[in-house]
């Protein structure tokens, strides 16, 4: 084979690989193929819900550590649910800001403040990560037949609890989790969240998560509704393999599904909204905490991602630029027209795939142009996350250092 055939072969192999990757990704991760929508219960006749004739009591548990920015909106939205039989337990996990004062004010001034009580924790016991310990502590004090674990940065529609509880009971589900609407203020959230969504949905396809015969399991920690009996039967967050977990939602879902209970992940964007991060620094630290330990394939898959992510997110956008290099043309005998065509085909496949990802996340279409920037940043975050775990340096989050086990 002529030496100048190899560059052309590599070029078009890459084109075929990129197109194949995004087609496969679309088939595996498109929510329309594998995730049902949440059933929205009527607001006008809440007493007519057949599944709720027994009106099970629900304990809503909210872990909160330095959440003064979010806690008021979250707790008020929970207190104002149109379902009647519930309590709200906020676990103040050693906050050093005004979280505790805000909670006291809500309890004293809100008409339903008597449904809210705050469990204040001081020290984190050895062997525990902060969030699993907070959720465990809240569950120990809960009185509900169902437990709802939800994050302090969420905001709930008035009919969210009744809608999800009705569907969970009607469908005989043991763990019912919602994919929430992501509020993405600012430039960096809109750049980074689509890439995070792609990575999560690629490793945990929605149709596999909802398939009882598949071992693939994940839940969204922003909203997990679980039967009390199931939580206790599996050991909950007190299990040795869950108490130190940095991806507690995924690991709880795995335990539940592995024990034969039914897991359901649905599209609940109309019911719950979440604003996870504001600044690039928050985004970086948040995904650094989860990206390596949350990888389903372990170290081999992480290494594959570190090599592959630039190939499918950055290189397609570079090809049209490289096609203008006369030195490259001379060295490879690939004409500028051929390189431009290859780059256009690859970039088109990226844009087609990103079209529905951006629609799903309510991100403007033109943020598809930031795809290579997001790929470069996430590749760096993943590398740093892996390095900190493998070297024992640990992962920092909200003033604590965790060493993954």
C-alpha positions as CSV (number, residue, x, y, z in Angstrom):
1,X,0.0,0.0,0.0
2,X,1.4,3.4,-1.0
3,X,2.5,5.5,1.9
4,X,0.1,8.3,1.0
5,X,-2.8,5.9,1.2
6,X,-2.5,5.6,5.0
7,X,-3.3,9.2,5.8
8,X,-6.4,9.1,3.6
9,X,-7.4,5.7,5.2
10,X,-7.0,7.1,8.7
11,X,-9.0,10.3,7.8
12,X,-12.0,8.4,6.4
13,X,-11.9,5.8,9.1
14,X,-12.2,8.6,11.6
15,X,-15.1,10.0,9.7
16,X,-16.9,6.7,9.7
17,X,-16.0,6.3,13.4
18,X,-17.4,9.7,14.4
19,X,-20.6,9.2,12.4
20,X,-21.1,5.7,13.8
21,X,-20.4,6.9,17.4
22,X,-23.1,9.7,17.2
23,X,-25.6,7.4,15.6
24,X,-25.0,4.8,18.3
25,X,-25.1,7.4,21.0
26,X,-28.4,8.7,19.7
27,X,-29.9,5.2,19.7
28,X,-28.6,4.5,23.2
29,X,-29.2,7.9,24.9
30,X,-32.2,9.5,23.2
31,X,-34.7,9.8,26.0
32,X,-37.6,9.3,23.5
33,X,-36.3,5.8,23.1
34,X,-36.2,4.7,26.7
35,X,-37.6,7.1,29.3
36,X,-41.3,7.6,29.9
37,X,-42.8,10.9,31.0
38,X,-44.1,11.4,34.5
39,X,-47.9,11.3,34.7
40,X,-49.1,14.7,35.9
41,X,-52.0,14.3,38.4
42,X,-54.9,16.7,38.1
43,X,-54.7,19.8,40.4
44,X,-58.5,20.2,40.5
45,X,-59.6,17.0,42.1
46,X,-56.7,15.6,44.2
47,X,-59.1,13.4,46.2
48,X,-60.0,11.5,43.1
49,X,-56.6,9.8,42.7
50,X,-57.4,6.1,43.0
51,X,-53.9,5.1,44.0
52,X,-54.0,7.4,47.0
53,X,-57.2,6.3,48.8
54,X,-55.1,5.1,51.7
55,X,-53.1,8.4,51.7
56,X,-49.7,7.0,52.7
57,X,-47.6,9.3,54.9
58,X,-44.4,10.6,53.2
59,X,-41.2,11.8,54.9
60,X,-39.3,14.2,52.7
61,X,-35.7,14.3,53.6
62,X,-33.4,17.1,52.4
63,X,-29.7,17.0,53.2
64,X,-28.3,20.6,53.4
65,X,-24.7,21.8,54.0
66,X,-24.2,25.5,53.5
67,X,-27.2,25.9,51.3
68,X,-28.3,29.4,52.1
69,X,-28.6,30.3,48.4
70,X,-31.1,27.5,47.7
71,X,-32.8,26.3,50.9
72,X,-35.6,28.8,51.2
73,X,-37.0,28.1,47.7
74,X,-36.7,24.4,48.1
75,X,-38.3,24.1,51.5
76,X,-41.2,26.4,50.7
77,X,-41.9,24.5,47.5
78,X,-42.1,21.3,49.6
79,X,-44.3,22.7,52.3
80,X,-46.8,24.0,49.7
81,X,-47.4,20.6,48.1
82,X,-51.1,19.9,47.4
83,X,-50.7,16.4,49.0
84,X,-51.7,16.5,52.7
85,X,-49.9,13.6,54.4
86,X,-46.2,14.5,54.7
87,X,-43.4,15.9,56.8
88,X,-40.2,17.7,55.8
89,X,-37.0,16.8,57.5
90,X,-34.1,19.0,56.6
91,X,-30.7,17.6,57.8
92,X,-28.5,20.6,58.5
93,X,-25.1,18.9,58.0
94,X,-22.8,21.1,59.9
95,X,-23.6,24.3,57.9
96,X,-21.5,27.3,58.7
97,X,-23.6,29.9,56.8
98,X,-27.2,31.1,57.3
99,X,-28.9,27.8,56.4
100,X,-30.0,27.1,60.0
101,X,-31.3,30.6,60.5
102,X,-33.3,30.5,57.3
103,X,-34.9,27.1,58.3
104,X,-35.8,28.5,61.8
105,X,-37.5,31.5,60.1
106,X,-39.5,29.3,57.7
107,X,-40.6,27.1,60.6
108,X,-41.8,30.1,62.6
109,X,-43.5,32.1,59.8
110,X,-44.8,29.7,57.2
111,X,-48.4,28.5,57.6
112,X,-47.3,24.9,57.4
113,X,-44.1,25.5,59.4
114,X,-45.2,22.8,61.9
115,X,-44.6,20.2,59.2
116,X,-40.9,21.2,59.0
117,X,-38.3,20.2,61.5
118,X,-34.5,20.5,61.3
119,X,-32.1,17.8,62.3
120,X,-28.7,19.3,63.1
121,X,-25.6,17.3,62.7
122,X,-22.2,18.3,64.0
123,X,-19.5,15.7,63.3
124,X,-19.1,13.3,60.4
125,X,-18.4,9.8,61.8
126,X,-15.4,7.9,60.3
127,X,-16.2,5.8,57.3
128,X,-19.0,8.0,56.1
129,X,-19.4,10.5,53.3
130,X,-21.4,13.5,54.1
131,X,-24.6,13.1,52.0
132,X,-25.2,9.3,52.8
133,X,-24.8,10.1,56.5
134,X,-27.2,13.0,56.3
135,X,-29.8,10.9,54.4
136,X,-29.3,8.0,56.9
137,X,-29.8,10.3,59.8
138,X,-33.0,11.8,58.3
139,X,-34.4,8.3,57.5
140,X,-33.8,7.2,61.1
141,X,-36.1,10.0,62.3
142,X,-38.7,9.7,59.5
143,X,-42.2,8.5,60.2
144,X,-43.3,7.9,56.6
145,X,-44.5,4.9,54.7
146,X,-42.5,6.4,51.8
147,X,-39.2,8.3,51.9
148,X,-38.5,11.1,49.4
149,X,-34.8,12.0,49.2
150,X,-34.4,15.4,47.4
151,X,-31.7,17.9,47.2
152,X,-31.6,21.4,48.6
153,X,-31.1,23.0,45.2
154,X,-34.5,21.7,43.8
155,X,-37.8,23.4,43.4
156,X,-41.0,21.4,43.3
157,X,-44.3,22.0,41.6
158,X,-47.3,21.9,43.9
159,X,-48.5,18.6,42.5
160,X,-45.1,17.0,42.3
161,X,-45.4,14.7,45.3
162,X,-48.9,13.6,44.6
163,X,-48.1,12.9,40.9
164,X,-45.0,10.9,41.6
165,X,-46.6,9.0,44.5
166,X,-49.7,8.2,42.4
167,X,-47.6,6.8,39.6
168,X,-45.3,4.8,41.8
169,X,-48.2,3.1,43.5
170,X,-50.2,2.5,40.4
171,X,-47.2,1.0,38.6
172,X,-46.2,-1.0,41.7
173,X,-42.7,0.6,41.7
174,X,-40.4,0.4,44.7
175,X,-38.0,3.2,43.8
176,X,-39.4,6.1,41.7
177,X,-36.9,8.7,40.5
178,X,-37.4,11.8,38.4
179,X,-35.1,13.4,35.8
180,X,-35.6,17.0,36.7
181,X,-35.5,20.2,34.7
182,X,-32.0,21.7,34.8
183,X,-31.8,25.4,35.3
184,X,-28.7,26.5,33.6
185,X,-27.8,30.2,34.3
186,X,-24.8,31.7,32.6
187,X,-22.5,30.6,29.9
188,X,-20.6,27.8,31.6
189,X,-23.7,25.8,32.7
190,X,-24.9,25.8,29.1
191,X,-21.5,24.7,27.9
192,X,-20.9,21.9,30.4
193,X,-24.3,20.3,31.1
194,X,-24.9,18.9,27.6
195,X,-21.6,17.0,27.8
196,X,-22.4,15.8,31.3
197,X,-25.8,14.6,30.1
198,X,-24.2,12.8,27.2
199,X,-21.7,11.0,29.4
200,X,-24.3,9.9,32.0
201,X,-26.9,8.7,29.5
202,X,-24.2,6.9,27.5
203,X,-23.1,4.8,30.5
204,X,-26.6,4.3,31.9
205,X,-29.0,4.0,28.9
206,X,-32.5,4.8,30.1
207,X,-34.2,1.8,28.6
208,X,-31.7,-0.5,30.4
209,X,-32.3,1.3,33.7
210,X,-36.0,0.7,33.4
211,X,-35.6,-2.9,32.3
212,X,-36.0,-5.3,35.3
213,X,-33.9,-7.9,33.5
214,X,-30.9,-5.5,33.0
215,X,-28.3,-5.0,35.8
216,X,-27.9,-1.3,34.7
217,X,-29.2,0.9,37.4
218,X,-29.1,4.6,38.3
219,X,-31.4,7.1,40.0
220,X,-31.3,10.9,40.2
221,X,-30.4,11.9,43.7
222,X,-32.4,15.2,43.1
223,X,-35.6,13.1,43.5
224,X,-35.8,9.6,44.8
225,X,-39.1,8.3,46.2
226,X,-38.6,4.9,47.9
227,X,-40.9,2.6,49.9
228,X,-39.8,2.6,53.5
229,X,-40.0,-1.2,53.6
230,X,-37.6,-1.5,50.7
231,X,-35.2,1.0,52.1
232,X,-35.0,-1.0,55.3
233,X,-34.9,-4.4,53.7
234,X,-31.8,-3.4,51.6
235,X,-30.1,-1.8,54.6
236,X,-30.3,1.7,53.2
237,X,-27.4,4.1,53.5
238,X,-26.1,2.3,56.6
239,X,-24.8,-0.5,54.3
240,X,-21.0,-0.6,54.4
241,X,-20.9,-0.2,50.6
242,X,-23.2,2.9,50.6
243,X,-22.1,4.9,53.7
244,X,-18.9,6.2,52.0
245,X,-20.3,6.4,48.5
246,X,-19.8,9.6,46.5
247,X,-22.4,8.6,44.0
248,X,-25.0,7.5,46.5
249,X,-28.0,7.8,44.1
250,X,-26.4,5.3,41.6
251,X,-25.3,2.9,44.3
252,X,-28.7,2.9,46.1
253,X,-30.4,2.2,42.8
254,X,-28.0,-0.7,42.1
255,X,-28.6,-2.2,45.5
256,X,-32.3,-2.0,45.1
257,X,-32.4,-3.4,41.6
258,X,-29.9,-6.2,42.5
259,X,-32.2,-7.3,45.3
260,X,-35.1,-7.8,42.9
261,X,-37.1,-4.6,43.6
262,X,-38.5,-2.5,40.8
263,X,-36.8,0.7,39.8
264,X,-38.4,3.4,37.6
265,X,-36.7,6.5,36.1
266,X,-39.0,8.9,34.4
267,X,-39.0,12.4,32.8
268,X,-40.2,14.7,35.5
269,X,-39.1,18.0,34.1
270,X,-42.6,19.5,34.5
271,X,-42.6,18.6,38.2
272,X,-39.1,19.5,39.6
273,X,-36.4,21.9,38.7
274,X,-32.8,22.0,39.8
275,X,-30.1,24.6,39.8
276,X,-26.9,22.6,40.5
277,X,-24.1,25.2,40.0
278,X,-23.5,28.8,39.2
279,X,-19.8,29.4,38.5
280,X,-17.3,27.4,36.5
281,X,-15.4,26.7,39.8
282,X,-18.6,25.0,41.2
283,X,-19.1,23.1,38.0
284,X,-15.5,21.9,38.0
285,X,-15.5,20.7,41.6
286,X,-18.9,19.1,41.3
287,X,-18.1,17.0,38.3
288,X,-14.6,16.3,39.5
289,X,-16.1,14.7,42.6
290,X,-18.3,12.3,40.5
291,X,-16.7,11.8,37.1
292,X,-14.2,9.0,37.9
293,X,-16.0,7.2,40.7
294,X,-19.3,7.5,38.8
295,X,-17.9,5.7,35.7
296,X,-19.6,2.5,35.1
297,X,-16.6,0.9,33.3
298,X,-14.0,1.6,35.9
299,X,-10.4,2.6,35.0
300,X,-10.3,0.9,31.6
301,X,-13.3,2.8,30.4
302,X,-12.0,6.0,31.9
303,X,-8.8,5.6,30.0
304,X,-10.8,5.0,26.8
305,X,-12.8,8.1,27.5
306,X,-9.7,10.2,28.0
307,X,-8.4,9.1,24.6
308,X,-11.7,9.1,22.8
309,X,-13.3,12.3,24.0
310,X,-11.0,14.6,22.1
311,X,-11.3,12.4,19.0
312,X,-15.1,12.8,18.8
313,X,-15.6,16.3,20.3
314,X,-12.5,18.3,19.3
315,X,-11.0,16.8,16.2
316,X,-14.1,17.1,14.0
317,X,-14.0,20.9,14.5
318,X,-10.3,21.1,13.8
319,X,-10.4,19.3,10.4
320,X,-11.8,22.3,8.5
321,X,-9.0,24.4,10.0
322,X,-6.3,21.8,9.3
323,X,-7.5,21.5,5.7
324,X,-6.0,24.9,5.1
325,X,-2.5,23.9,6.1
326,X,-0.3,23.5,3.1
327,X,2.4,21.6,5.0
328,X,-0.2,19.0,6.0
329,X,-1.5,18.8,2.5
330,X,2.1,18.2,1.2
331,X,2.9,15.6,4.0
332,X,-0.4,13.6,3.5
333,X,-1.4,14.3,0.0
334,X,-4.9,15.0,1.3
335,X,-6.4,17.9,-0.6
336,X,-7.9,20.8,1.2
337,X,-11.3,20.0,-0.4
338,X,-11.2,16.4,0.9
339,X,-10.3,17.4,4.4
340,X,-13.0,20.1,4.3
341,X,-15.6,17.6,3.2
342,X,-14.5,15.1,6.0
343,X,-14.7,17.9,8.6
344,X,-18.1,19.1,7.4
345,X,-19.5,15.6,7.6
346,X,-18.2,15.1,11.1
347,X,-19.3,18.4,12.4
348,X,-22.7,17.9,10.8
349,X,-23.1,14.6,12.8
350,X,-22.2,16.4,16.0
351,X,-24.8,19.2,15.3
352,X,-27.5,16.7,14.5
353,X,-27.0,14.9,17.7
354,X,-26.6,18.0,19.8
355,X,-29.9,19.4,18.4
356,X,-32.1,17.2,20.5
357,X,-29.7,17.3,23.5
358,X,-29.9,21.1,23.5
359,X,-33.7,20.9,23.1
360,X,-33.9,18.5,26.1
361,X,-31.9,20.8,28.3
362,X,-33.4,24.0,27.0
363,X,-30.0,25.2,25.8
364,X,-29.9,27.5,22.7
365,X,-29.0,25.6,19.5
366,X,-25.8,27.7,18.9
367,X,-24.2,26.2,22.0
368,X,-23.4,23.2,19.8
369,X,-20.4,25.3,18.7
370,X,-19.0,25.0,22.2
371,X,-18.9,21.2,21.9
372,X,-15.1,21.1,21.5
373,X,-14.7,23.4,24.5
374,X,-16.9,21.2,26.7
375,X,-15.0,18.1,25.5
376,X,-11.6,19.6,26.4
377,X,-12.8,20.8,29.8
378,X,-14.5,17.5,30.7
379,X,-11.4,15.5,29.6
380,X,-9.3,17.6,32.0
381,X,-11.9,17.2,34.8
382,X,-12.0,13.5,34.3
383,X,-8.2,13.2,34.2
384,X,-7.9,15.3,37.4
385,X,-10.6,13.3,39.1
386,X,-8.9,10.0,38.2
387,X,-5.5,11.3,39.3
388,X,-6.8,12.5,42.7
389,X,-8.5,9.2,43.4
390,X,-5.7,6.9,42.2
391,X,-3.0,8.9,44.1
392,X,-5.0,9.0,47.3
393,X,-5.1,12.8,47.3
394,X,-8.9,12.6,47.6
395,X,-11.8,14.6,46.2
396,X,-12.9,17.8,47.9
397,X,-16.5,18.9,48.3
398,X,-18.1,21.5,50.6
399,X,-15.1,21.7,52.8
400,X,-14.5,17.9,53.2
401,X,-12.0,15.6,51.6
402,X,-13.2,12.2,50.5
403,X,-11.0,9.3,49.6
404,X,-12.8,6.8,47.4
405,X,-12.7,3.2,48.3
